[in-house]
């Protein structure tokens, strides 16, 4: 590889945004380090990408595995810096806040928030947080969500994790300013992914509870969201623009119906509460 090859790390590249961004950025001349958890996904991706890609195996909750990945990346890039870290790995489990099992609530915090901190802290030296750093400091791009700025019922633990991620990213941006490392948040609405199929039927766990009426129609809400989903390529192109922009915005909202989000943020909270209850009642 050329000394001018830009290196980028993307977590969670087995599907969705991570997979699409990997293919897109390789096509733009980047060498992508992509993380997956399973040997099966590693084999699939290594067959798909013949060059410009290095697969890393780790769970974002496993600090020892992450540290081993850091050494693997260092051995490959030598004195060159990482151009960027894209924190994409995450998960969403629907359910009412009052009834969701503690382990499911904690899992989303551990992955969507703790996992971002684990990976970010481990790779910060390669992005420029060290004395006598050679090269241009890198960027950190967090794949957050519109759920990080807007709260939806029955997505509570996911919203909590993404709201916290917004705070975490802002804190990192201000603490890393002295090193020249920028932090940008991408806040997508629905994106085309197999996450929709994975979530089908999950609310059935609450069909014998006080939320049984909602559980009966939950799959219809998922289907409606899927209809309004943007292709993952939308986010890949945005990542590329952020990488090549000297002073990107600190955050980017992405949605087919972004006007609705801006409107909702301006409505009185009590009005919005009643509107959402009416929608759920239908």
CORMO-V27992 format. One record per run of one state. SS is the DSSP state (hx for helix, st for strand, lp for the rest). FROM is the first residue (numbers start at 0). TO is the last residue. Records with the same first field share a line. If there is no record, write none. Layout:
BEGIN
SS->FROM-TO ; FROM-TO
END
This chain:
BEGIN
lp->0-5 ; 10-14 ; 27-29 ; 36-37 ; 48-51 ; 57-61 ; 77-82 ; 87-93 ; 95-100 ; 127-137 ; 143-144 ; 148-153 ; 175-175 ; 179-180 ; 188-189 ; 191-193 ; 199-200 ; 206-210 ; 227-228 ; 230-231 ; 243-249 ; 254-256 ; 266-267 ; 281-281
st->6-9 ; 30-35 ; 52-56 ; 83-86 ; 94-94 ; 138-142 ; 154-154 ; 181-187 ; 190-190 ; 229-229 ; 250-253
hx->15-26 ; 38-47 ; 62-76 ; 101-126 ; 145-147 ; 155-174 ; 176-178 ; 194-198 ; 201-205 ; 211-226 ; 232-242 ; 257-265 ; 268-280
END
